[in-house]
Amino acid sequence: ELVIQILESDSNFNSGVGAVCTATGGHELDASIMDGETLACGAVGGVTTVEHPIALARLVMEETRHVLFVGRGAEQFADSLGDRVPRVPNSFFDTERTKRSLEEVLGRRALETASTTAKDSDPHEIKGTVGCVVLDSHGHLAAGTSTGGLTGKTFGRIGDSPIIGAGTYANDETCAISCTGVGEEYIRYGVARDIAARMEYLGMGVAEACDVLIHEVLQPGDGGVIGIDRQGNVAMSYNTTGMVRAVGNSKGRFDIGIWEEFEDL
C-alpha cells in the first residue's frame, strides 16, 4: 500500500495525481489490494475525491465483508471513515500532460465518429497503471494495483485493475501478480488468476507462466505483468515496447528498467 501511495503521488504515472482524464475531463480512479496469506482482498472503482485509492481499497478489505465498492458507493464508504481517508477535489489529479492527451484523443475520436470501428482505447493515450508485488520475511505474498484507466473513457468504464483475478491476485501457495495494459483483455482472460493457476496445476514457474499469458494468450501491445513467487523469484513480462519496472530485495538487489535490459544501481 505504501509503495503504491508513493506512485499515486507521482504525476509521471496514470494513478492518483497524473491520472488520465475521462471523456468529460474529470478523473475516475480504480485500485485493488490482496493478501496472499488469507486471500482477503479489497477494491474500489470510479472514485473521484479519494487522494489514495489504494488506501481505500485496503480499508474495504480490512473493515468490510465485501470486496469491491464502485462510484457513489465507494465515495460513501470513504465518507463513513472520516479523517482516516484524505479527500481532495477532483481537480487535484489534473496535470497539463493528461489534459493535452485528452484533447488529442478526443480530436482523433471526432474524426472517427462516422465509423462503427472507433475504439475506446487509443494507441497514443497515456498509460502507466502502477502495481506492487511483495514477498515478506514471513513468506507471505501481497499484491496491489492502482490506475486512472483509459484516456477519454466513457460511461463509468472499469478496467482490470480493481478486478481481483484479472488485474491483481495473491496467494501464498503460488504467487502475487499485478497487471498493466488493455484492461478489457485482462478481464476476458482472467490473467492474474490464470498465472497462479498455471503454476498450481501445471507446475510452471512464475516467469514461465507470466510469459505464456503475455506472449501466447494476449496480443502484442496489450501490456505486461509483474509477479513474485513464494521463493522470491521475480517475473516482469511485457509485450509492449517497454515497461517501467523495478525490483529490490533484502540481499541488496536494486534494479530498474524501462526497455529490455535492467540498469544496476
C-alpha positions as CSV (number, residue, x, y, z in Angstrom):
1,E,0.0,0.0,0.0
2,L,2.7,2.5,0.9
3,V,4.7,1.9,-2.3
4,I,1.6,2.4,-4.4
5,Q,0.8,5.6,-2.4
6,I,4.2,7.0,-3.5
7,L,3.4,6.1,-7.1
8,E,-0.1,7.6,-6.8
9,S,1.6,10.9,-5.7
10,D,3.9,10.9,-8.8
11,S,2.5,12.6,-11.8
12,N,4.6,10.5,-14.2
13,F,2.2,7.7,-13.7
14,N,-1.5,7.1,-14.5
15,S,-2.8,6.8,-11.0
16,G,-3.7,9.4,-8.4
17,V,-2.0,12.7,-9.4
18,G,-1.5,12.4,-13.1
19,A,-4.4,10.0,-13.7
20,V,-5.8,10.3,-17.2
21,C,-8.9,12.3,-17.9
22,T,-12.3,10.8,-18.7
23,A,-14.2,12.0,-21.8
24,T,-15.8,14.8,-19.7
25,G,-12.4,16.0,-18.4
26,G,-12.6,14.5,-14.9
27,H,-10.9,11.6,-13.2
28,E,-12.2,8.2,-12.1
29,L,-9.7,6.1,-10.2
30,D,-9.6,2.4,-9.6
31,A,-7.5,0.3,-7.2
32,S,-7.2,-3.2,-5.5
33,I,-5.1,-5.0,-3.0
34,M,-4.9,-8.6,-1.9
35,D,-3.3,-10.6,1.0
36,G,-1.9,-13.9,-0.2
37,E,-2.0,-15.4,3.3
38,T,-5.7,-15.2,3.8
39,L,-7.0,-14.4,0.2
40,A,-8.6,-11.3,1.8
41,C,-8.9,-8.5,-0.8
42,G,-10.5,-5.1,-1.4
43,A,-11.1,-2.8,-4.3
44,V,-12.6,0.4,-5.4
45,G,-13.7,1.7,-8.8
46,G,-14.6,5.1,-10.2
47,V,-13.6,7.1,-7.1
48,T,-13.3,10.8,-7.7
49,T,-12.2,12.5,-4.4
50,V,-10.0,10.0,-2.6
51,E,-6.4,11.1,-2.6
52,H,-5.0,7.5,-2.4
53,P,-7.4,4.9,-3.8
54,I,-5.2,2.0,-2.8
55,A,-5.6,3.1,0.9
56,L,-9.4,2.9,0.5
57,A,-9.1,-0.5,-1.2
58,R,-7.2,-1.8,1.8
59,L,-9.9,-0.5,4.1
60,V,-12.6,-2.2,2.1
61,M,-10.5,-5.4,2.6
62,E,-10.0,-4.9,6.3
63,E,-13.2,-3.3,7.5
64,T,-16.0,-4.8,5.5
65,R,-17.1,-8.2,4.4
66,H,-17.1,-7.1,0.8
67,V,-14.5,-6.9,-2.0
68,L,-15.5,-4.2,-4.4
69,F,-17.2,-0.8,-4.0
70,V,-17.6,1.5,-7.0
71,G,-18.7,5.0,-7.8
72,R,-21.1,6.7,-5.3
73,G,-20.9,3.7,-3.0
74,A,-17.1,3.9,-2.8
75,E,-17.3,7.6,-2.1
76,Q,-20.0,7.0,0.6
77,F,-17.7,4.4,2.2
78,A,-14.9,6.9,2.3
79,D,-17.3,9.4,3.9
80,S,-18.1,6.9,6.6
81,L,-14.4,6.7,7.5
82,G,-14.0,10.4,8.1
83,D,-10.4,11.8,8.5
84,R,-8.9,8.3,8.0
85,V,-9.3,8.8,4.3
86,P,-7.8,12.1,2.9
87,R,-10.1,13.7,0.4
88,V,-9.3,16.1,-2.4
89,P,-11.2,18.0,-5.1
90,N,-11.2,16.1,-8.4
91,S,-9.1,18.8,-10.0
92,F,-6.3,17.7,-7.6
93,F,-5.4,15.0,-10.1
94,D,-5.1,17.3,-13.1
95,T,-1.9,17.7,-15.0
96,E,-1.1,19.6,-18.2
97,R,0.1,16.3,-19.7
98,T,-3.2,14.5,-19.1
99,K,-5.2,17.5,-20.4
100,R,-3.2,17.5,-23.6
101,S,-3.6,13.8,-24.0
102,L,-7.4,14.1,-23.7
103,E,-7.5,16.8,-26.3
104,E,-5.5,14.6,-28.7
105,V,-7.6,11.5,-28.1
106,L,-10.9,13.4,-28.4
107,G,-9.7,15.0,-31.6
108,R,-8.8,11.7,-33.2
109,R,-12.1,10.2,-31.9
110,A,-14.1,13.1,-33.5
111,L,-12.6,12.1,-36.9
112,E,-13.9,8.5,-36.3
113,T,-17.4,9.3,-35.2
114,A,-18.8,8.2,-38.5
115,S,-17.1,4.8,-38.2
116,T,-18.5,1.9,-36.2
117,T,-15.0,0.7,-35.6
118,A,-13.8,3.6,-33.4
119,K,-12.3,2.2,-30.2
120,D,-12.4,3.5,-26.7
121,S,-8.8,2.5,-26.3
122,D,-6.3,4.7,-28.3
123,P,-2.7,3.6,-29.0
124,H,-1.4,7.1,-28.3
125,E,-3.0,7.5,-24.9
126,I,-1.1,7.9,-21.7
127,K,-0.5,4.6,-19.9
128,G,1.1,4.0,-16.6
129,T,-1.0,1.9,-14.3
130,V,1.0,1.2,-11.1
131,G,1.4,-2.0,-9.2
132,C,3.5,-3.7,-6.5
133,V,4.0,-7.3,-5.5
134,V,5.8,-8.3,-2.3
135,L,7.1,-11.4,-0.5
136,D,7.7,-10.6,3.2
137,S,10.1,-12.1,5.7
138,H,7.4,-14.5,6.9
139,G,6.8,-16.0,3.5
140,H,3.6,-14.2,2.8
141,L,2.7,-12.6,-0.5
142,A,0.7,-9.5,-1.4
143,A,-0.2,-7.5,-4.5
144,G,-1.8,-4.2,-5.3
145,T,-2.7,-2.2,-8.4
146,S,-3.9,1.4,-8.9
147,T,-4.9,3.3,-12.1
148,G,-6.7,6.2,-13.7
149,G,-7.9,3.9,-16.5
150,L,-8.1,4.9,-20.2
151,T,-7.8,8.5,-21.5
152,G,-11.2,9.6,-22.7
153,K,-13.1,6.7,-21.1
154,T,-16.8,6.9,-21.0
155,F,-19.9,5.6,-19.2
156,G,-18.3,4.7,-15.9
157,R,-15.8,2.3,-17.6
158,I,-14.0,0.0,-15.2
159,G,-10.9,-1.9,-16.3
160,D,-9.0,-4.9,-14.8
161,S,-7.1,-3.0,-12.0
162,P,-9.9,-3.3,-9.4
163,I,-10.9,-6.8,-10.5
164,I,-9.4,-9.5,-8.3
165,G,-8.1,-12.3,-10.6
166,A,-7.9,-10.0,-13.6
167,G,-5.5,-7.2,-12.7
168,T,-4.5,-8.3,-9.2
169,Y,-4.0,-11.6,-7.4
170,A,-2.0,-13.0,-4.5
171,N,-1.9,-16.5,-3.0
172,D,0.8,-17.7,-0.7
173,E,0.7,-21.1,-2.4
174,T,1.8,-19.7,-5.8
175,C,2.4,-16.0,-6.5
176,A,1.5,-12.4,-6.3
177,I,0.6,-10.6,-9.6
178,S,-0.2,-7.1,-10.7
179,C,-1.1,-6.2,-14.3
180,T,-1.0,-3.2,-16.6
181,G,-2.4,-2.8,-20.1
182,V,-5.6,-3.1,-22.0
183,G,-7.9,-3.9,-19.1
184,E,-10.7,-5.5,-21.1
185,E,-8.3,-8.2,-22.3
186,Y,-7.0,-8.9,-18.8
187,I,-10.6,-9.3,-17.7
188,R,-11.5,-11.6,-20.6
189,Y,-8.6,-13.9,-19.8
190,G,-8.5,-13.6,-16.0
191,V,-4.8,-13.0,-16.5
192,A,-3.7,-12.6,-12.8
193,R,-5.5,-15.7,-11.6
194,D,-4.6,-17.7,-14.7
195,I,-0.9,-17.2,-14.0
196,A,-1.4,-18.6,-10.5
197,A,-3.4,-21.5,-11.8
198,R,-0.8,-22.5,-14.3
199,M,1.7,-22.6,-11.5
200,E,-0.6,-24.6,-9.3
201,Y,-1.9,-27.1,-11.9
202,L,0.8,-27.3,-14.5
203,G,3.9,-26.8,-12.2
204,M,5.1,-23.7,-14.2
205,G,7.5,-21.2,-12.6
206,V,6.3,-17.7,-12.2
207,A,8.3,-16.3,-15.1
208,E,7.2,-19.1,-17.4
209,A,3.5,-18.6,-16.5
210,C,3.8,-14.8,-17.0
211,D,5.5,-15.3,-20.3
212,V,2.8,-17.7,-21.6
213,L,0.0,-15.2,-20.7
214,I,1.8,-12.2,-22.1
215,H,3.2,-13.7,-25.3
216,E,0.9,-16.5,-26.2
217,V,-2.6,-15.6,-24.8
218,L,-2.6,-11.8,-25.1
219,Q,-1.8,-9.8,-28.2
220,P,1.3,-7.7,-28.9
221,G,0.8,-4.3,-27.3
222,D,-1.7,-5.5,-24.7
223,G,0.6,-4.8,-21.8
224,G,2.6,-6.5,-19.1
225,V,2.6,-8.1,-15.6
226,I,4.9,-8.2,-12.6
227,G,5.0,-11.2,-10.3
228,I,6.8,-12.9,-7.4
229,D,6.5,-16.4,-6.1
230,R,6.9,-17.8,-2.6
231,Q,10.6,-18.5,-3.1
232,G,11.2,-14.9,-4.1
233,N,11.6,-15.5,-7.8
234,V,10.6,-12.4,-9.8
235,A,8.9,-12.1,-13.2
236,M,8.4,-8.9,-15.3
237,S,6.9,-9.8,-18.6
238,Y,5.5,-7.4,-21.3
239,N,4.6,-7.3,-25.0
240,T,4.9,-3.6,-25.4
241,T,8.0,-1.6,-26.4
242,G,8.9,-1.2,-22.8
243,M,7.6,-1.3,-19.2
244,V,8.8,0.9,-16.3
245,R,9.7,-1.6,-13.6
246,A,12.0,-2.0,-10.5
247,V,12.9,-4.9,-8.2
248,G,14.6,-4.9,-4.8
249,N,15.3,-7.4,-2.1
250,S,16.9,-7.8,1.3
251,K,20.1,-9.2,-0.2
252,G,20.9,-5.9,-1.8
253,R,19.4,-6.2,-5.3
254,F,18.0,-2.9,-6.6
255,D,17.4,-2.7,-10.3
256,I,15.3,-0.5,-12.5
257,G,14.4,-0.9,-16.2
258,I,12.2,0.5,-18.9
259,W,13.4,-1.4,-22.0
260,E,14.7,-4.9,-22.3
261,E,17.8,-4.6,-20.1
262,F,18.0,-3.6,-16.4
263,E,20.2,-0.9,-15.0
264,D,22.1,-1.9,-11.9
265,L,22.1,0.8,-9.2
